[in-house]
Amino acid sequence: MDLGKMSLFSVLKKRMDYIENRQEVLSENIANADTPKYRARDLKPFNFKELMRSQAMYVSPTGTNPKHIGTEPARMREYASENPKPYETTIDGNQVVLEEQMTKMSESQVDHQLTTELYKKNLHLFRIALGKN
């Protein structure tokens, strides 16, 4: 049985992908904290309700060949947007505030731990149901 095809596990996987991509975007912000005119970016918040709605109504194509077009989903981090209201801007135009970025990184870490625990708990429920506790 493929757990990735079950809606709960597929949503948890998408949540983990979102957290991974957000960590990449935030780490790029931190790495460019001294780059002139660099604007901090972030991903749109993960909307569970919209994801469940799209899961129910969207059928993704299955590629039988890796060269097929349109079978690979776009990475979320490609949709990262610039922060519309920065807390502050330096003289050289840089809008990265390290304290803000570190707070967002901590939020991502907590989200990762929560999602991992949800995944573990649901796997444990399956083991109980199968009698393999």
N, C-alpha and C positions, 0 to 999 in steps of 0.2 A: 504494500500500500504506500503510495506516494503522499507524504504529509504536505508537500508543497502545493498539492491540488486542492486541499481543504481550505475553505475561505479563512478560517481563523489563523492557520499557520501561514497562509500566503500574505495576510495583512501584517502579521508579526514580522515576516521576512521583509516586506516593504518598509515597515517601520525601522528595522535595523539598517536597511539600505539608506533610508533618509538620514538616520543618525550618522552613519559613516560619511555620507556626502556632506553633511553639515559640518562635521569635524574637519574635513578637508578644506572647506571654504573658510572656516574660522582660523585654521592654522595658516592659510595663505594670508589672511588679514594680519595675523600676528607677525608673520615673516616679513611683511611689507610695512611694518609700523614706522619705519624711517624713510620710506620711499616718497619723494615729493609728489603731490597731487593724487596720491592713491586714495581711493574711496572704499571704505569698508563695505563688504557685501554679506548677505545672509540669505538663507533659503526661506521661502514662504513657510509659515507654520504647517505642521502635519495635520491635516483635517481628516479625522477618522470617519466622520459622517459622510463626507464626499467620497472617500475611498470606498466605503461599503456600497454606496449608491453606484459608483462606476463599476465595482466588482460584479454587481448583479446584472448590469446591462451591457457589459463590454466583453466581447469574445476576442481574444488575441490570436493572431495567426500562428500556426506552428510551421516552422521552417524545417525542411528535410535536408537542406544543404546550407552550410554556413555562408555561402555566397548569395543567398536569397536576400532581397531588399525588404526592409521593413519588419524583420522578425526580431531585431535587437532593440530593446527600449532605450530611449535617450537617457543619459545620466542626469539625475536630478540637479547636480551641481551646475550643469550647463544653463539652468534656469535661475541661477542665483541673481538676485537683484541688488542694486546698490542701496545702501541704507538711506531712505529718503530724508530722515531728520537726524543728522549726526549730533552727538552731544557737544562736541567741540571740534574745531578745525585749527590746525597749527598754521603758522605763518606761511609755510611752504605749501599749504593746501591739503595736507594729509589729514584724513578724517578717522584714523584708527585710534581708538581709546583702548589701551591695553586692559584696563580694569573691566571695561564692558565686555571685551572679547573673552577674558578669563571667566567672567560670570556665565557667559553663554556656553563656554566649554564645560563648566561645572554642570550646567543644566543638561547638556548632552550626555554627560557621564551618568547622571541620575536616570535619565531616560533610557540609556543603554542597560543599566542594571535592572530597571523595572521591566523592560521588554524581555530580557534574558530570564528573569524570574517567572514571568508569565509563560514563556515557552517551556521552561522546566516543569512548571506545575501542570500544564496541559499534557505534556509527555507522561508525567507521573499518573495522571488520570487514565490515560490510555493503557498504561501498564497494569493498573488496578483492574480495569475492565477486561483485559486479556488474561488476568490471573497470573501475571508475571511480576508480582511485587517483591 
